[in-house]
């Protein structure tokens, strides 16, 4: 069974990012990809799309068949 905990110590310290930042980014992507399509669209709209473009995004995402977050 796949577990994100196995990646906890995978990342090395970098000048611009900590291993914790890389790990948490992987966790966010994993959780997002496990959501159903409606929840993914809602999350994307609320977190990443400015209020002025919400209507435009909802029109476009209505015909979208999948969302995917990658790191």
mmCIF file of the N, C-alpha and C atoms, coordinates in Angstrom:
data_MODEL
# 
_entry.id   MODEL 
# 
loop_
_atom_site.group_PDB 
_atom_site.id 
_atom_site.type_symbol 
_atom_site.label_atom_id 
_atom_site.label_alt_id 
_atom_site.label_comp_id 
_atom_site.label_asym_id 
_atom_site.label_entity_id 
_atom_site.label_seq_id 
_atom_site.pdbx_PDB_ins_code 
_atom_site.Cartn_x 
_atom_site.Cartn_y 
_atom_site.Cartn_z 
_atom_site.occupancy 
_atom_site.B_iso_or_equiv 
_atom_site.pdbx_formal_charge 
_atom_site.auth_seq_id 
_atom_site.auth_comp_id 
_atom_site.auth_asym_id 
_atom_site.auth_atom_id 
_atom_site.pdbx_PDB_model_num 
ATOM 1   N N  . UNK A 1 1  ? 0.832   -1.180 0.000   1.00 0.00 ? 1  UNK A N  1 
ATOM 2   C CA . UNK A 1 1  ? 0.000   0.000  0.000   1.00 0.00 ? 1  UNK A CA 1 
ATOM 3   C C  . UNK A 1 1  ? 0.882   1.250  0.000   1.00 0.00 ? 1  UNK A C  1 
ATOM 4   N N  . UNK A 1 2  ? 0.539   2.219  -0.837  1.00 0.00 ? 2  UNK A N  1 
ATOM 5   C CA . UNK A 1 2  ? 1.292   3.468  -0.940  1.00 0.00 ? 2  UNK A CA 1 
ATOM 6   C C  . UNK A 1 2  ? 1.050   4.336  0.293   1.00 0.00 ? 2  UNK A C  1 
ATOM 7   N N  . UNK A 1 3  ? 2.109   4.920  0.822   1.00 0.00 ? 3  UNK A N  1 
ATOM 8   C CA . UNK A 1 3  ? 1.997   5.804  1.978   1.00 0.00 ? 3  UNK A CA 1 
ATOM 9   C C  . UNK A 1 3  ? 2.898   7.014  1.799   1.00 0.00 ? 3  UNK A C  1 
ATOM 10  N N  . UNK A 1 4  ? 2.347   8.180  2.053   1.00 0.00 ? 4  UNK A N  1 
ATOM 11  C CA . UNK A 1 4  ? 3.148   9.405  1.995   1.00 0.00 ? 4  UNK A CA 1 
ATOM 12  C C  . UNK A 1 4  ? 4.188   9.454  3.101   1.00 0.00 ? 4  UNK A C  1 
ATOM 13  N N  . UNK A 1 5  ? 3.957   8.726  4.177   1.00 0.00 ? 5  UNK A N  1 
ATOM 14  C CA . UNK A 1 5  ? 4.919   8.745  5.284   1.00 0.00 ? 5  UNK A CA 1 
ATOM 15  C C  . UNK A 1 5  ? 6.270   8.194  4.860   1.00 0.00 ? 5  UNK A C  1 
ATOM 16  N N  . UNK A 1 6  ? 6.273   7.358  3.839   1.00 0.00 ? 6  UNK A N  1 
ATOM 17  C CA . UNK A 1 6  ? 7.530   6.840  3.324   1.00 0.00 ? 6  UNK A CA 1 
ATOM 18  C C  . UNK A 1 6  ? 8.395   7.908  2.687   1.00 0.00 ? 6  UNK A C  1 
ATOM 19  N N  . UNK A 1 7  ? 7.782   9.030  2.297   1.00 0.00 ? 7  UNK A N  1 
ATOM 20  C CA . UNK A 1 7  ? 8.517   10.117 1.671   1.00 0.00 ? 7  UNK A CA 1 
ATOM 21  C C  . UNK A 1 7  ? 8.969   11.182 2.671   1.00 0.00 ? 7  UNK A C  1 
ATOM 22  N N  . UNK A 1 8  ? 8.626   11.001 3.926   1.00 0.00 ? 8  UNK A N  1 
ATOM 23  C CA . UNK A 1 8  ? 8.893   12.019 4.936   1.00 0.00 ? 8  UNK A CA 1 
ATOM 24  C C  . UNK A 1 8  ? 10.359  12.421 4.995   1.00 0.00 ? 8  UNK A C  1 
ATOM 25  N N  . UNK A 1 9  ? 11.262  11.472 4.838   1.00 0.00 ? 9  UNK A N  1 
ATOM 26  C CA . UNK A 1 9  ? 12.695  11.772 4.940   1.00 0.00 ? 9  UNK A CA 1 
ATOM 27  C C  . UNK A 1 9  ? 13.398  11.704 3.579   1.00 0.00 ? 9  UNK A C  1 
ATOM 28  N N  . UNK A 1 10 ? 12.627  11.718 2.513   1.00 0.00 ? 10 UNK A N  1 
ATOM 29  C CA . UNK A 1 10 ? 13.171  11.624 1.156   1.00 0.00 ? 10 UNK A CA 1 
ATOM 30  C C  . UNK A 1 10 ? 13.888  12.909 0.740   1.00 0.00 ? 10 UNK A C  1 
ATOM 31  N N  . UNK A 1 11 ? 13.395  14.036 1.185   1.00 0.00 ? 11 UNK A N  1 
ATOM 32  C CA . UNK A 1 11 ? 13.871  15.329 0.694   1.00 0.00 ? 11 UNK A CA 1 
ATOM 33  C C  . UNK A 1 11 ? 15.059  15.840 1.506   1.00 0.00 ? 11 UNK A C  1 
ATOM 34  N N  . UNK A 1 12 ? 15.972  16.458 0.814   1.00 0.00 ? 12 UNK A N  1 
ATOM 35  C CA . UNK A 1 12 ? 17.161  17.027 1.450   1.00 0.00 ? 12 UNK A CA 1 
ATOM 36  C C  . UNK A 1 12 ? 16.986  18.529 1.642   1.00 0.00 ? 12 UNK A C  1 
ATOM 37  N N  . UNK A 1 13 ? 17.704  19.047 2.588   1.00 0.00 ? 13 UNK A N  1 
ATOM 38  C CA . UNK A 1 13 ? 17.700  20.488 2.853   1.00 0.00 ? 13 UNK A CA 1 
ATOM 39  C C  . UNK A 1 13 ? 18.242  21.231 1.636   1.00 0.00 ? 13 UNK A C  1 
ATOM 40  N N  . UNK A 1 14 ? 17.574  22.313 1.256   1.00 0.00 ? 14 UNK A N  1 
ATOM 41  C CA . UNK A 1 14 ? 18.036  23.175 0.172   1.00 0.00 ? 14 UNK A CA 1 
ATOM 42  C C  . UNK A 1 14 ? 18.105  24.604 0.699   1.00 0.00 ? 14 UNK A C  1 
ATOM 43  N N  . UNK A 1 15 ? 18.833  25.411 0.006   1.00 0.00 ? 15 UNK A N  1 
ATOM 44  C CA . UNK A 1 15 ? 18.986  26.792 0.449   1.00 0.00 ? 15 UNK A CA 1 
ATOM 45  C C  . UNK A 1 15 ? 17.644  27.533 0.463   1.00 0.00 ? 15 UNK A C  1 
ATOM 46  N N  . UNK A 1 16 ? 16.779  27.228 -0.501  1.00 0.00 ? 16 UNK A N  1 
ATOM 47  C CA . UNK A 1 16 ? 15.549  27.989 -0.641  1.00 0.00 ? 16 UNK A CA 1 
ATOM 48  C C  . UNK A 1 16 ? 14.302  27.281 -0.119  1.00 0.00 ? 16 UNK A C  1 
ATOM 49  N N  . UNK A 1 17 ? 14.411  25.991 0.206   1.00 0.00 ? 17 UNK A N  1 
ATOM 50  C CA . UNK A 1 17 ? 13.250  25.243 0.707   1.00 0.00 ? 17 UNK A CA 1 
ATOM 51  C C  . UNK A 1 17 ? 13.693  24.222 1.733   1.00 0.00 ? 17 UNK A C  1 
ATOM 52  N N  . UNK A 1 18 ? 12.828  23.996 2.682   1.00 0.00 ? 18 UNK A N  1 
ATOM 53  C CA . UNK A 1 18 ? 13.109  22.977 3.685   1.00 0.00 ? 18 UNK A CA 1 
ATOM 54  C C  . UNK A 1 18 ? 12.504  21.643 3.238   1.00 0.00 ? 18 UNK A C  1 
ATOM 55  N N  . UNK A 1 19 ? 12.980  20.535 3.776   1.00 0.00 ? 19 UNK A N  1 
ATOM 56  C CA . UNK A 1 19 ? 12.377  19.240 3.443   1.00 0.00 ? 19 UNK A CA 1 
ATOM 57  C C  . UNK A 1 19 ? 10.895  19.189 3.816   1.00 0.00 ? 19 UNK A C  1 
ATOM 58  N N  . UNK A 1 20 ? 10.541  19.867 4.900   1.00 0.00 ? 20 UNK A N  1 
ATOM 59  C CA . UNK A 1 20 ? 9.141   19.882 5.324   1.00 0.00 ? 20 UNK A CA 1 
ATOM 60  C C  . UNK A 1 20 ? 8.259   20.536 4.262   1.00 0.00 ? 20 UNK A C  1 
ATOM 61  N N  . UNK A 1 21 ? 8.739   21.603 3.647   1.00 0.00 ? 21 UNK A N  1 
ATOM 62  C CA . UNK A 1 21 ? 7.972   22.283 2.597   1.00 0.00 ? 21 UNK A CA 1 
ATOM 63  C C  . UNK A 1 21 ? 7.738   21.344 1.416   1.00 0.00 ? 21 UNK A C  1 
ATOM 64  N N  . UNK A 1 22 ? 8.769   20.628 0.996   1.00 0.00 ? 22 UNK A N  1 
ATOM 65  C CA . UNK A 1 22 ? 8.614   19.677 -0.111  1.00 0.00 ? 22 UNK A CA 1 
ATOM 66  C C  . UNK A 1 22 ? 7.633   18.568 0.261   1.00 0.00 ? 22 UNK A C  1 
ATOM 67  N N  . UNK A 1 23 ? 7.737   18.062 1.475   1.00 0.00 ? 23 UNK A N  1 
ATOM 68  C CA . UNK A 1 23 ? 6.859   16.988 1.922   1.00 0.00 ? 23 UNK A CA 1 
ATOM 69  C C  . UNK A 1 23 ? 5.396   17.451 1.968   1.00 0.00 ? 23 UNK A C  1 
ATOM 70  N N  . UNK A 1 24 ? 5.159   18.636 2.512   1.00 0.00 ? 24 UNK A N  1 
ATOM 71  C CA . UNK A 1 24 ? 3.791   19.137 2.614   1.00 0.00 ? 24 UNK A CA 1 
ATOM 72  C C  . UNK A 1 24 ? 3.190   19.427 1.242   1.00 0.00 ? 24 UNK A C  1 
ATOM 73  N N  . UNK A 1 25 ? 4.014   19.855 0.302   1.00 0.00 ? 25 UNK A N  1 
ATOM 74  C CA . UNK A 1 25 ? 3.547   20.064 -1.063  1.00 0.00 ? 25 UNK A CA 1 
ATOM 75  C C  . UNK A 1 25 ? 3.110   18.739 -1.676  1.00 0.00 ? 25 UNK A C  1 
ATOM 76  N N  . UNK A 1 26 ? 3.892   17.695 -1.459  1.00 0.00 ? 26 UNK A N  1 
ATOM 77  C CA . UNK A 1 26 ? 3.525   16.352 -1.940  1.00 0.00 ? 26 UNK A CA 1 
ATOM 78  C C  . UNK A 1 26 ? 2.212   15.898 -1.305  1.00 0.00 ? 26 UNK A C  1 
ATOM 79  N N  . UNK A 1 27 ? 2.041   16.164 -0.014  1.00 0.00 ? 27 UNK A N  1 
ATOM 80  C CA . UNK A 1 27 ? 0.807   15.777 0.679   1.00 0.00 ? 27 UNK A CA 1 
ATOM 81  C C  . UNK A 1 27 ? -0.403  16.498 0.097   1.00 0.00 ? 27 UNK A C  1 
ATOM 82  N N  . UNK A 1 28 ? -0.270  17.802 -0.145  1.00 0.00 ? 28 UNK A N  1 
ATOM 83  C CA . UNK A 1 28 ? -1.375  18.572 -0.728  1.00 0.00 ? 28 UNK A CA 1 
ATOM 84  C C  . UNK A 1 28 ? -1.759  17.997 -2.087  1.00 0.00 ? 28 UNK A C  1 
ATOM 85  N N  . UNK A 1 29 ? -0.779  17.726 -2.915  1.00 0.00 ? 29 UNK A N  1 
ATOM 86  C CA . UNK A 1 29 ? -1.069  17.167 -4.245  1.00 0.00 ? 29 UNK A CA 1 
ATOM 87  C C  . UNK A 1 29 ? -1.752  15.809 -4.123  1.00 0.00 ? 29 UNK A C  1 
ATOM 88  N N  . UNK A 1 30 ? -1.279  14.973 -3.219  1.00 0.00 ? 30 UNK A N  1 
ATOM 89  C CA . UNK A 1 30 ? -1.876  13.649 -3.041  1.00 0.00 ? 30 UNK A CA 1 
ATOM 90  C C  . UNK A 1 30 ? -3.326  13.759 -2.578  1.00 0.00 ? 30 UNK A C  1 
ATOM 91  N N  . UNK A 1 31 ? -3.590  14.598 -1.602  1.00 0.00 ? 31 UNK A N  1 
ATOM 92  C CA . UNK A 1 31 ? -4.955  14.766 -1.100  1.00 0.00 ? 31 UNK A CA 1 
ATOM 93  C C  . UNK A 1 31 ? -5.876  15.340 -2.182  1.00 0.00 ? 31 UNK A C  1 
ATOM 94  N N  . UNK A 1 32 ? -5.384  16.327 -2.920  1.00 0.00 ? 32 UNK A N  1 
ATOM 95  C CA . UNK A 1 32 ? -6.173  16.920 -4.001  1.00 0.00 ? 32 UNK A CA 1 
ATOM 96  C C  . UNK A 1 32 ? -6.533  15.866 -5.038  1.00 0.00 ? 32 UNK A C  1 
ATOM 97  N N  . UNK A 1 33 ? -5.585  15.046 -5.431  1.00 0.00 ? 33 UNK A N  1 
ATOM 98  C CA . UNK A 1 33 ? -5.825  14.041 -6.469  1.00 0.00 ? 33 UNK A CA 1 
ATOM 99  C C  . UNK A 1 33 ? -6.765  12.938 -6.017  1.00 0.00 ? 33 UNK A C  1 
ATOM 100 N N  . UNK A 1 34 ? -6.982  12.788 -4.731  1.00 0.00 ? 34 UNK A N  1 
ATOM 101 C CA . UNK A 1 34 ? -7.917  11.789 -4.218  1.00 0.00 ? 34 UNK A CA 1 
ATOM 102 C C  . UNK A 1 34 ? -9.353  12.310 -4.155  1.00 0.00 ? 34 UNK A C  1 
ATOM 103 N N  . UNK A 1 35 ? -9.543  13.623 -4.276  1.00 0.00 ? 35 UNK A N  1 
ATOM 104 C CA . UNK A 1 35 ? -10.884 14.205 -4.252  1.00 0.00 ? 35 UNK A CA 1 
ATOM 105 C C  . UNK A 1 35 ? -11.644 13.853 -5.521  1.00 0.00 ? 35 UNK A C  1 
ATOM 106 N N  . UNK A 1 36 ? -12.985 13.863 -5.434  1.00 0.00 ? 36 UNK A N  1 
ATOM 107 C CA . UNK A 1 36 ? -13.765 13.678 -6.652  1.00 0.00 ? 36 UNK A CA 1 
ATOM 108 C C  . UNK A 1 36 ? -13.715 14.966 -7.471  1.00 0.00 ? 36 UNK A C  1 
ATOM 109 N N  . UNK A 1 37 ? -14.139 14.892 -8.717  1.00 0.00 ? 37 UNK A N  1 
ATOM 110 C CA . UNK A 1 37 ? -14.014 16.003 -9.656  1.00 0.00 ? 37 UNK A CA 1 
ATOM 111 C C  . UNK A 1 37 ? -14.702 17.274 -9.158  1.00 0.00 ? 37 UNK A C  1 
ATOM 112 N N  . UNK A 1 38 ? -15.881 17.145 -8.575  1.00 0.00 ? 38 UNK A N  1 
ATOM 113 C CA . UNK A 1 38 ? -16.614 18.311 -8.076  1.00 0.00 ? 38 UNK A CA 1 
ATOM 114 C C  . UNK A 1 38 ? -15.839 18.998 -6.953  1.00 0.00 ? 38 UNK A C  1 
ATOM 115 N N  . UNK A 1 39 ? -15.305 18.227 -6.043  1.00 0.00 ? 39 UNK A N  1 
ATOM 116 C CA . UNK A 1 39 ? -14.531 18.792 -4.934  1.00 0.00 ? 39 UNK A CA 1 
ATOM 117 C C  . UNK A 1 39 ? -13.229 19.426 -5.442  1.00 0.00 ? 39 UNK A C  1 
ATOM 118 N N  . UNK A 1 40 ? -12.606 18.812 -6.434  1.00 0.00 ? 40 UNK A N  1 
ATOM 119 C CA . UNK A 1 40 ? -11.383 19.394 -7.012  1.00 0.00 ? 40 UNK A CA 1 
ATOM 120 C C  . UNK A 1 40 ? -11.680 20.752 -7.650  1.00 0.00 ? 40 UNK A C  1 
ATOM 121 N N  . UNK A 1 41 ? -12.771 20.845 -8.391  1.00 0.00 ? 41 UNK A N  1 
ATOM 122 C CA . UNK A 1 41 ? -13.144 22.105 -9.037  1.00 0.00 ? 41 UNK A CA 1 
ATOM 123 C C  . UNK A 1 41 ? -13.452 23.167 -7.992  1.00 0.00 ? 41 UNK A C  1 
ATOM 124 N N  . UNK A 1 42 ? -14.167 22.796 -6.954  1.00 0.00 ? 42 UNK A N  1 
ATOM 125 C CA . UNK A 1 42 ? -14.506 23.735 -5.891  1.00 0.00 ? 42 UNK A CA 1 
ATOM 126 C C  . UNK A 1 42 ? -13.246 24.225 -5.167  1.00 0.00 ? 42 UNK A C  1 
ATOM 127 N N  . UNK A 1 43 ? -12.366 23.311 -4.829  1.00 0.00 ? 43 UNK A N  1 
ATOM 128 C CA . UNK A 1 43 ? -11.110 23.664 -4.154  1.00 0.00 ? 43 UNK A CA 1 
ATOM 129 C C  . UNK A 1 43 ? -10.275 24.605 -5.022  1.00 0.00 ? 43 UNK A C  1 
ATOM 130 N N  . UNK A 1 44 ? -10.130 24.253 -6.290  1.00 0.00 ? 44 UNK A N  1 
ATOM 131 C CA . UNK A 1 44 ? -9.341  25.070 -7.218  1.00 0.00 ? 44 UNK A CA 1 
ATOM 132 C C  . UNK A 1 44 ? -9.936  26.467 -7.334  1.00 0.00 ? 44 UNK A C  1 
ATOM 133 N N  . UNK A 1 45 ? -11.236 26.528 -7.454  1.00 0.00 ? 45 UNK A N  1 
ATOM 134 C CA . UNK A 1 45 ? -11.911 27.812 -7.595  1.00 0.00 ? 45 UNK A CA 1 
ATOM 135 C C  . UNK A 1 45 ? -11.704 28.698 -6.363  1.00 0.00 ? 45 UNK A C  1 
ATOM 136 N N  . UNK A 1 46 ? -11.858 28.118 -5.181  1.00 0.00 ? 46 UNK A N  1 
ATOM 137 C CA . UNK A 1 46 ? -11.746 28.909 -3.953  1.00 0.00 ? 46 UNK A CA 1 
ATOM 138 C C  . UNK A 1 46 ? -10.319 29.310 -3.624  1.00 0.00 ? 46 UNK A C  1 
ATOM 139 N N  . UNK A 1 47 ? -9.346  28.466 -3.933  1.00 0.00 ? 47 UNK A N  1 
ATOM 140 C CA . UNK A 1 47 ? -7.967  28.719 -3.517  1.00 0.00 ? 47 UNK A CA 1 
ATOM 141 C C  . UNK A 1 47 ? -7.142  29.443 -4.585  1.00 0.00 ? 47 UNK A C  1 
ATOM 142 N N  . UNK A 1 48 ? -7.305  29.082 -5.844  1.00 0.00 ? 48 UNK A N  1 
ATOM 143 C CA . UNK A 1 48 ? -6.391  29.564 -6.879  1.00 0.00 ? 48 UNK A CA 1 
ATOM 144 C C  . UNK A 1 48 ? -6.973  30.585 -7.857  1.00 0.00 ? 48 UNK A C  1 
ATOM 145 N N  . UNK A 1 49 ? -8.286  30.727 -7.923  1.00 0.00 ? 49 UNK A N  1 
ATOM 146 C CA . UNK A 1 49 ? -8.902  31.595 -8.924  1.00 0.00 ? 49 UNK A CA 1 
ATOM 147 C C  . UNK A 1 49 ? -9.384  32.893 -8.265  1.00 0.00 ? 49 UNK A C  1 
ATOM 148 N N  . UNK A 1 50 ? -8.971  34.051 -8.789  1.00 0.00 ? 50 UNK A N  1 
ATOM 149 C CA . UNK A 1 50 ? -9.437  35.325 -8.233  1.00 0.00 ? 50 UNK A CA 1 
ATOM 150 C C  . UNK A 1 50 ? -10.961 35.455 -8.354  1.00 0.00 ? 50 UNK A C  1 
ATOM 151 N N  . UNK A 1 51 ? -11.560 36.179 -7.443  1.00 0.00 ? 51 UNK A N  1 
ATOM 152 C CA . UNK A 1 51 ? -13.019 36.349 -7.440  1.00 0.00 ? 51 UNK A CA 1 
ATOM 153 C C  . UNK A 1 51 ? -13.523 36.886 -8.788  1.00 0.00 ? 51 UNK A C  1 
ATOM 154 N N  . UNK A 1 52 ? -12.756 37.765 -9.403  1.00 0.00 ? 52 UNK A N  1 
ATOM 155 C CA . UNK A 1 52 ? -13.189 38.360 -10.675 1.00 0.00 ? 52 UNK A CA 1 
ATOM 156 C C  . UNK A 1 52 ? -13.256 37.349 -11.817 1.00 0.00 ? 52 UNK A C  1 
ATOM 157 N N  . UNK A 1 53 ? -12.620 36.210 -11.664 1.00 0.00 ? 53 UNK A N  1 
ATOM 158 C CA . UNK A 1 53 ? -12.605 35.191 -12.720 1.00 0.00 ? 53 UNK A CA 1 
ATOM 159 C C  . UNK A 1 53 ? -13.369 33.923 -12.347 1.00 0.00 ? 53 UNK A C  1 
ATOM 160 N N  . UNK A 1 54 ? -14.062 33.929 -11.215 1.00 0.00 ? 54 UNK A N  1 
ATOM 161 C CA . UNK A 1 54 ? -14.759 32.729 -10.758 1.00 0.00 ? 54 UNK A CA 1 
ATOM 162 C C  . UNK A 1 54 ? -15.817 32.245 -11.752 1.00 0.00 ? 54 UNK A C  1 
ATOM 163 N N  . UNK A 1 55 ? -16.611 33.164 -12.297 1.00 0.00 ? 55 UNK A N  1 
ATOM 164 C CA . UNK A 1 55 ? -17.639 32.775 -13.273 1.00 0.00 ? 55 UNK A CA 1 
ATOM 165 C C  . UNK A 1 55 ? -17.021 32.148 -14.510 1.00 0.00 ? 55 UNK A C  1 
ATOM 166 N N  . UNK A 1 56 ? -15.976 32.768 -15.016 1.00 0.00 ? 56 UNK A N  1 
ATOM 167 C CA . UNK A 1 56 ? -15.264 32.237 -16.182 1.00 0.00 ? 56 UNK A CA 1 
ATOM 168 C C  . UNK A 1 56 ? -14.734 30.833 -15.899 1.00 0.00 ? 56 UNK A C  1 
ATOM 169 N N  . UNK A 1 57 ? -14.133 30.657 -14.722 1.00 0.00 ? 57 UNK A N  1 
ATOM 170 C CA . UNK A 1 57 ? -13.571 29.351 -14.366 1.00 0.00 ? 57 UNK A CA 1 
ATOM 171 C C  . UNK A 1 57 ? -14.674 28.295 -14.262 1.00 0.00 ? 57 UNK A C  1 
ATOM 172 N N  . UNK A 1 58 ? -15.790 28.647 -13.638 1.00 0.00 ? 58 UNK A N  1 
ATOM 173 C CA . UNK A 1 58 ? -16.875 27.679 -13.486 1.00 0.00 ? 58 UNK A CA 1 
ATOM 174 C C  . UNK A 1 58 ? -17.417 27.232 -14.844 1.00 0.00 ? 58 UNK A C  1 
ATOM 175 N N  . UNK A 1 59 ? -17.535 28.162 -15.792 1.00 0.00 ? 59 UNK A N  1 
ATOM 176 C CA . UNK A 1 59 ? -17.975 27.799 -17.145 1.00 0.00 ? 59 UNK A CA 1 
ATOM 177 C C  . UNK A 1 59 ? -17.001 26.819 -17.789 1.00 0.00 ? 59 UNK A C  1 
ATOM 178 N N  . UNK A 1 60 ? -15.713 27.126 -17.695 1.00 0.00 ? 60 UNK A N  1 
ATOM 179 C CA . UNK A 1 60 ? -14.694 26.277 -18.326 1.00 0.00 ? 60 UNK A CA 1 
ATOM 180 C C  . UNK A 1 60 ? -14.573 24.923 -17.618 1.00 0.00 ? 60 UNK A C  1 
ATOM 181 N N  . UNK A 1 61 ? -14.654 24.922 -16.311 1.00 0.00 ? 61 UNK A N  1 
ATOM 182 C CA . UNK A 1 61 ? -14.447 23.669 -15.574 1.00 0.00 ? 61 UNK A CA 1 
ATOM 183 C C  . UNK A 1 61 ? -15.653 22.738 -15.662 1.00 0.00 ? 61 UNK A C  1 
ATOM 184 N N  . UNK A 1 62 ? -16.807 23.260 -16.070 1.00 0.00 ? 62 UNK A N  1 
ATOM 185 C CA . UNK A 1 62 ? -18.002 22.416 -16.200 1.00 0.00 ? 62 UNK A CA 1 
ATOM 186 C C  . UNK A 1 62 ? -17.786 21.309 -17.226 1.00 0.00 ? 62 UNK A C  1 
ATOM 187 N N  . UNK A 1 63 ? -16.985 21.573 -18.248 1.00 0.00 ? 63 UNK A N  1 
ATOM 188 C CA . UNK A 1 63 ? -16.743 20.555 -19.279 1.00 0.00 ? 63 UNK A CA 1 
ATOM 189 C C  . UNK A 1 63 ? -15.416 19.812 -19.070 1.00 0.00 ? 63 UNK A C  1 
ATOM 190 N N  . UNK A 1 64 ? -14.740 20.104 -17.966 1.00 0.00 ? 64 UNK A N  1 
ATOM 191 C CA . UNK A 1 64 ? -13.461 19.446 -17.676 1.00 0.00 ? 64 UNK A CA 1 
ATOM 192 C C  . UNK A 1 64 ? -13.712 18.032 -17.176 1.00 0.00 ? 64 UNK A C  1 
ATOM 193 N N  . UNK A 1 65 ? -12.921 17.101 -17.668 1.00 0.00 ? 65 UNK A N  1 
ATOM 194 C CA . UNK A 1 65 ? -13.088 15.704 -17.263 1.00 0.00 ? 65 UNK A CA 1 
ATOM 195 C C  . UNK A 1 65 ? -12.165 15.298 -16.124 1.00 0.00 ? 65 UNK A C  1 
ATOM 196 N N  . UNK A 1 66 ? -11.106 16.090 -15.903 1.00 0.00 ? 66 UNK A N  1 
ATOM 197 C CA . UNK A 1 66 ? -10.204 15.749 -14.796 1.00 0.00 ? 66 UNK A CA 1 
ATOM 198 C C  . UNK A 1 66 ? -9.325  16.949 -14.424 1.00 0.00 ? 66 UNK A C  1 
ATOM 199 N N  . UNK A 1 67 ? -8.966  16.967 -13.173 1.00 0.00 ? 67 UNK A N  1 
ATOM 200 C CA . UNK A 1 67 ? -7.975  17.893 -12.660 1.00 0.00 ? 67 UNK A CA 1 
ATOM 201 C C  . UNK A 1 67 ? -6.843  17.039 -12.095 1.00 0.00 ? 67 UNK A C  1 
ATOM 202 N N  . UNK A 1 68 ? -5.656  17.549 -12.114 1.00 0.00 ? 68 UNK A N  1 
ATOM 203 C CA . UNK A 1 68 ? -4.524  16.807 -11.529 1.00 0.00 ? 68 UNK A CA 1 
ATOM 204 C C  . UNK A 1 68 ? -3.518  17.820 -11.003 1.00 0.00 ? 68 UNK A C  1 
ATOM 205 N N  . UNK A 1 69 ? -3.081  17.609 -9.786  1.00 0.00 ? 69 UNK A N  1 
ATOM 206 C CA . UNK A 1 69 ? -2.054  18.457 -9.196  1.00 0.00 ? 69 UNK A CA 1 
ATOM 207 C C  . UNK A 1 69 ? -0.761  17.655 -9.131  1.00 0.00 ? 69 UNK A C  1 
ATOM 208 N N  . UNK A 1 70 ? 0.299   18.215 -9.682  1.00 0.00 ? 70 UNK A N  1 
ATOM 209 C CA . UNK A 1 70 ? 1.611   17.556 -9.662  1.00 0.00 ? 70 UNK A CA 1 
ATOM 210 C C  . UNK A 1 70 ? 2.634   18.493 -9.045  1.00 0.00 ? 70 UNK A C  1 
ATOM 211 N N  . UNK A 1 71 ? 3.652   17.912 -8.454  1.00 0.00 ? 71 UNK A N  1 
ATOM 212 C CA . UNK A 1 71 ? 4.719   18.719 -7.858  1.00 0.00 ? 71 UNK A CA 1 
ATOM 213 C C  . UNK A 1 71 ? 6.000   18.532 -8.632  1.00 0.00 ? 71 UNK A C  1 
# 
